[in-house]
Amino acid sequence: MPVVFIDAPPGLPPKKKTTLMKKVTDAVEEACQIGDTLIFLREHEAQNVSMNGVAQSENPRMKELL
């Protein structure tokens, strides 16, 4: 059974979460063909994540998404 951990910002609408998990499951199933893919979606506040030293709460793309 493949296990996938996705770290994402909180606040994604349920429909987007469902789409994300479905597409990841489909990709894993296509690559591994094992079945029973288990996904854990871990949510992290944008102010607790940085990229290139900039908090994601200050990232315009992240602000637009959330």
SEKEGU-925230 format. One record per residue: residue number from 1; residue in one letter; x, y, z of N, C-alpha, C, O, CB in turn. Coordinates in steps of 0.001 Angstrom, whole numbers, plus 524288, in hexadecimal, padded with zeros to 5 digits. Glycine has a CB too. Layout:
// SEKEGU-925230
{NUM; "A"; {X; Y; Z}; {X; Y; Z}; {X; Y; Z}; {X; Y; Z}; {X; Y; Z}} ...
//
This chain:
// SEKEGU-925230
{1; "M"; {8034E; 7FB6C; 80000}; {80000; 80000; 80000}; {8037C; 804D4; 80000}; {8065B; 805B1; 803C3}; {7FC3D; 7FFFE; 804C3}} {2; "P"; {8034E; 80806; 7FBD6}; {8063B; 80CE8; 7FBC9}; {803E9; 810C6; 7FFB2}; {7FF29; 81113; 80060}; {80646; 80F47; 7F644}} {3; "V"; {80758; 813B4; 8023B}; {805B1; 817C2; 805E5}; {8080C; 81CE6; 8040E}; {80CBD; 81D3C; 8030F}; {80767; 81673; 80BAA}} {4; "V"; {804C4; 820E3; 8039B}; {8066D; 82601; 801B7}; {8051C; 82A17; 805D8}; {800CD; 82A26; 807F9}; {803C5; 8275A; 7FC65}} {5; "F"; {808DF; 82D7D; 806F0}; {80801; 831EB; 80A72}; {80826; 836DD; 8072A}; {80BE1; 837C0; 80443}; {80C2F; 8321C; 80EF2}} {6; "I"; {8041E; 83A13; 8079C}; {803EA; 83F0E; 804E2}; {803BF; 84354; 80904}; {80043; 8436C; 80C55}; {7FF16; 83F60; 8011B}} {7; "D"; {80789; 846DB; 808C8}; {80791; 84B5B; 80C46}; {8055A; 84FF7; 8093B}; {8075D; 8515A; 80517}; {80D39; 84C8F; 80E65}} {8; "A"; {8013F; 85252; 80B45}; {7FE7E; 85673; 80874}; {7FCAF; 85AA7; 80C3A}; {7FC5D; 859C9; 810F2}; {7F9D1; 85436; 8056B}} {9; "P"; {7FB80; 85F3D; 80A0F}; {7F96A; 86354; 80D6D}; {7F3C9; 86226; 80EED}; {7F0EB; 85FCB; 80BDF}; {7F9C4; 868A6; 80ABC}} {10; "P"; {7F22F; 863C2; 81392}; {7ECB2; 86327; 81500}; {7E962; 866F1; 811D4}; {7EB58; 86AD5; 80FCB}; {7EBE3; 8640F; 81AED}} {11; "G"; {7E47A; 865CB; 81172}; {7E0F8; 8695E; 80ED1}; {7DF9C; 867CE; 80945}; {7DC6C; 86A5E; 806BC}; {7E348; 86E9F; 80EC8}} {12; "L"; {7E203; 86396; 80756}; {7E071; 861CD; 80224}; {7DACD; 85FF4; 8026C}; {7D955; 85D32; 80614}; {7E41B; 85D5A; 8001A}} {13; "P"; {7D7AD; 8616E; 7FEA8}; {7D243; 85FA2; 7FEAF}; {7D204; 859AA; 7FE4C}; {7D561; 85747; 7FBD4}; {7CF30; 86228; 7FA28}} {14; "P"; {7CE1A; 85743; 800B0}; {7CDA6; 8518E; 8008F}; {7CDDC; 84F43; 7FB0C}; {7D016; 84B13; 7FA41}; {7C8A0; 84FEE; 80323}} {15; "K"; {7CB91; 851F8; 7F744}; {7CBA4; 84FF8; 7F1EB}; {7D135; 84FB6; 7EFC8}; {7D295; 84C00; 7ED0B}; {7C83E; 85363; 7EE61}} {16; "K"; {7D469; 8539F; 7F102}; {7D9DD; 85399; 7EF3B}; {7DCF2; 84F49; 7F1EE}; {7E03D; 84CC4; 7EF7F}; {7DC73; 858ED; 7F041}} {17; "K"; {7DBE7; 84E6F; 7F6E9}; {7DE8B; 84A31; 7F9B8}; {7DD33; 844EE; 7F744}; {7E098; 841A0; 7F674}; {7DD04; 84A39; 7FF8F}} {18; "T"; {7D831; 8443A; 7F61C}; {7D673; 83F57; 7F3BF}; {7D90A; 83E87; 7EE73}; {7DAD7; 83A3D; 7ED3C}; {7D07B; 83F4B; 7F32B}} {19; "T"; {7D937; 842AC; 7EB4B}; {7DBB2; 84254; 7E629}; {7E17E; 84111; 7E6B3}; {7E387; 83DBC; 7E3E5}; {7DAF6; 84774; 7E320}} {20; "L"; {7E425; 843B9; 7EA4B}; {7E9B3; 842C8; 7EB37}; {7EAAE; 83D12; 7ECA7}; {7EE14; 83A89; 7EA63}; {7EBBE; 84663; 7EF8D}} {21; "M"; {7E7BE; 83B18; 7F060}; {7E897; 835BB; 7F22B}; {7E73C; 831BB; 7EDF1}; {7E9D0; 82DB2; 7ED80}; {7E55A; 834AE; 7F70E}} {22; "K"; {7E338; 832D8; 7EADE}; {7E1C4; 82F46; 7E6A1}; {7E605; 82F0B; 7E27D}; {7E774; 82ACF; 7E0B7}; {7DC94; 830F4; 7E425}} {23; "K"; {7E80A; 8338E; 7E0EF}; {7EC18; 833AE; 7DCE4}; {7F12B; 8312F; 7DEBD}; {7F3C5; 82E78; 7DBBD}; {7ED20; 83947; 7DB33}} {24; "V"; {7F294; 83213; 7E3A1}; {7F742; 82F96; 7E5C5}; {7F67A; 829AC; 7E603}; {7F9FA; 826B2; 7E496}; {7F88B; 831CA; 7EB47}} {25; "T"; {7F1EA; 827FA; 7E7CF}; {7F0BC; 82261; 7E7FB}; {7F120; 81FFF; 7E289}; {7F37C; 81BDB; 7E1E0}; {7EB40; 82170; 7EA47}} {26; "D"; {7EEDA; 82289; 7DEAB}; {7EF09; 82090; 7D950}; {7F4A6; 8200F; 7D75C}; {7F602; 81C36; 7D4D0}; {7EBEE; 82425; 7D5B1}} {27; "A"; {7F7E9; 823F7; 7D890}; {7FD5E; 823DA; 7D6DD}; {8005E; 81F6B; 7D980}; {8036E; 81CB3; 7D6F9}; {80002; 82916; 7D807}} {28; "V"; {7FF7C; 81EB4; 7DE92}; {8021D; 81A7C; 7E170}; {8004F; 81535; 7DF5A}; {8037B; 811B0; 7DE8C}; {80104; 81AE6; 7E767}} {29; "E"; {7FB46; 814AD; 7DE7E}; {7F928; 80FC0; 7DC71}; {7FB6C; 80E81; 7D714}; {7FCAA; 80A00; 7D5F2}; {7F32B; 81002; 7DC20}} {30; "E"; {7FBF4; 8127F; 7D3C6}; {7FE21; 811AA; 7CE90}; {803DE; 80FFD; 7CEE6}; {8059B; 80C96; 7CBFA}; {7FD9C; 816AC; 7CB41}} {31; "A"; {806C4; 81268; 7D27B}; {80C55; 81143; 7D2F5}; {80D6F; 80C0D; 7D5A4}; {810FE; 80939; 7D412}; {80EFB; 81594; 7D5EB}} {32; "C"; {80A71; 80AC7; 7D9A1}; {80BA4; 8062E; 7DCE1}; {8081B; 8017F; 7DBE5}; {809D5; 7FD07; 7DC4B}; {80B49; 807A3; 7E285}} {33; "Q"; {8034A; 80279; 7DAA4}; {7FF6E; 7FE5A; 7D9CA}; {7FF31; 7FA7B; 7DE5B}; {7FF19; 7F5BA; 7DDA2}; {800AB; 7FB71; 7D4BF}} {34; "I"; {7FF19; 7FCB5; 7E313}; {7FECF; 7F984; 7E7D0}; {7F956; 7F9B4; 7EA2C}; {7F761; 7F5C2; 7EC19}; {802DB; 7FB5D; 7EBD7}} {35; "G"; {7F6E2; 7FE46; 7EA06}; {7F1AE; 7FEED; 7EC42}; {7F1D0; 800D4; 7F1D7}; {7F5EB; 800F3; 7F458}; {7EEBE; 7F9E3; 7EBFF}} {36; "D"; {7ED45; 8024F; 7F3BF}; {7EC8F; 80408; 7F928}; {7F033; 8087B; 7FABA}; {7F29C; 80849; 7FEE2}; {7ED5F; 7FF7F; 7FCCA}} {37; "T"; {7F09D; 80C7B; 7F76F}; {7F3E9; 81100; 7F8A4}; {7F186; 81415; 7FD26}; {7ECE9; 8156F; 7FD12}; {7F496; 8148C; 7F3C4}} {38; "L"; {7F4BA; 81526; 8010B}; {7F30E; 81806; 805B0}; {7F59C; 81D62; 8058B}; {7FA5C; 81DCC; 804EB}; {7F482; 81506; 80AD5}} {39; "I"; {7F27C; 8217D; 8061D}; {7F483; 826D4; 805EE}; {7F34D; 8299A; 80B0F}; {7EEEE; 82962; 80D0B}; {7F227; 829E2; 80141}} {40; "F"; {7F744; 82C32; 80D25}; {7F6A6; 82F8F; 811B4}; {7F78A; 83527; 80FED}; {7FBAB; 83664; 80DCC}; {7FA84; 82E01; 81638}} {41; "L"; {7F3BC; 83883; 810C6}; {7F43E; 83E0A; 80F84}; {7F55D; 840ED; 8149E}; {7F20D; 84149; 81815}; {7EF2E; 84037; 80CBF}} {42; "R"; {7FA26; 842F8; 814F5}; {7FBBA; 845DF; 819A4}; {7FBA9; 84BA7; 8184A}; {7FE0E; 84D4D; 81475}; {80148; 8441F; 81BA4}} {43; "E"; {7F8EF; 84EB7; 81B6C}; {7F85B; 8543F; 81A4D}; {7FBD2; 85782; 81DEC}; {7FC0F; 8569F; 822A4}; {7F29F; 855E5; 81ADA}} {44; "H"; {7FE7D; 85B4C; 81B8F}; {80205; 85EC0; 81E76}; {8008D; 86467; 81D4C}; {7FFDA; 865E1; 818C6}; {807DD; 85DAF; 81D01}} {45; "E"; {80019; 86781; 8215C}; {7FEEC; 86D0F; 820B3}; {80325; 86F9E; 81D55}; {807C7; 86E83; 81DFA}; {7FE82; 86FD6; 82618}} {46; "A"; {8018A; 87302; 819C5}; {8052A; 87576; 8161B}; {8097B; 8788B; 818DD}; {80DD7; 878DF; 816DC}; {80233; 87909; 81272}} {47; "Q"; {80859; 87AC9; 81D65}; {80C64; 87DC7; 82027}; {81084; 87A39; 8229B}; {81493; 87C1A; 8245E}; {809E6; 8812F; 82461}} {48; "N"; {80F82; 87515; 822BB}; {81344; 87162; 824E9}; {81674; 86E9D; 820BF}; {81951; 86AEE; 821E9}; {8107A; 86D68; 82831}} {49; "V"; {815F8; 8705F; 81BE0}; {818C4; 86E01; 81780}; {81B71; 87258; 81476}; {81920; 87672; 8137F}; {814FF; 86ACB; 813E7}} {50; "S"; {82053; 87170; 812F3}; {822F5; 8755A; 80FB6}; {8257E; 872C5; 80B04}; {826DA; 86E28; 80B1F}; {82713; 8785A; 812E8}} {51; "M"; {82616; 875D1; 806ED}; {828E7; 87426; 80245}; {82CCB; 87871; 800FC}; {82B5B; 87CFF; 80069}; {82518; 8730B; 7FD8B}} {52; "N"; {831A2; 876F8; 8008D}; {835D2; 87ABD; 7FF84}; {835E6; 87F18; 80391}; {83710; 88398; 80256}; {83533; 87D11; 7FA0F}} {53; "G"; {834A7; 87DB5; 80867}; {834E5; 88172; 80CB4}; {83036; 88505; 80D36}; {83035; 88886; 81082}; {83992; 884A8; 80C21}} {54; "V"; {82C3E; 88439; 80A0A}; {82797; 88790; 80A36}; {822FC; 8844D; 80C1D}; {821D2; 88029; 809F6}; {82668; 88A05; 804BA}} {55; "A"; {82060; 8863E; 81032}; {81BCB; 88383; 81235}; {817B2; 88318; 80DED}; {816C5; 886D8; 80B0F}; {81989; 88658; 8170E}} {56; "Q"; {81544; 87E98; 80D7E}; {8115B; 87DCF; 80969}; {80C79; 8811A; 80A4A}; {8095D; 881D3; 806B1}; {80FDF; 87819; 8091E}} {57; "S"; {80BC8; 88315; 80EFF}; {8076E; 886B0; 80FED}; {8083F; 88BD4; 80D00}; {80490; 88ED8; 80C52}; {806CC; 887BE; 815CF}} {58; "E"; {80D1A; 88CD6; 80B43}; {80E60; 89187; 8083E}; {80EB9; 8906C; 80267}; {80F9F; 89402; 7FF53}; {8137F; 893D6; 80A24}} {59; "N"; {80E09; 88B98; 800DC}; {80E62; 88A07; 7FB66}; {80947; 88B81; 7F89D}; {80522; 8898F; 7FA17}; {80F7E; 8840A; 7FAEC}} {60; "P"; {8097B; 88EE9; 7F49B}; {804AD; 89089; 7F1F6}; {80193; 88BF2; 7EFAD}; {7FCC4; 88C03; 7EFC4}; {805FC; 8945B; 7EDA8}} {61; "R"; {8043D; 88808; 7EDA9}; {8017A; 88381; 7EB76}; {7FE95; 88089; 7EFBC}; {7FA45; 87E98; 7EEDD}; {80556; 87FD4; 7E8A3}} {62; "M"; {800F2; 8802F; 7F455}; {7FE73; 87D82; 7F8AC}; {7F9C2; 8809F; 7FA97}; {7F5AC; 87E65; 7FBD0}; {8025A; 87CA1; 7FD21}} {63; "K"; {7FA5B; 885C7; 7FADA}; {7F5F7; 88919; 7FC78}; {7F164; 88877; 7F8BF}; {7ECE2; 8884A; 7FA68}; {7F7A3; 88EDE; 7FCB7}} {64; "E"; {7F28F; 8881F; 7F3BC}; {7EE6D; 8876A; 7EFCC}; {7EBB4; 88229; 7F073}; {7E6F0; 881CC; 7EFF1}; {7F0B5; 887DA; 7EA42}} {65; "L"; {7EEBA; 87E1C; 7F191}; {7EC91; 878D4; 7F233}; {7E8FD; 8787F; 7F6E6}; {7E4D9; 87610; 7F6AD}; {7F0F3; 874D6; 7F2BC}} {66; "L"; {7EA9B; 87AFA; 7FB32}; {7E7A4; 87AA2; 80005}; {7E3EE; 87F34; 8008E}; {7E116; 87F90; 8046B}; {7EB48; 87A67; 804AF}} 
//
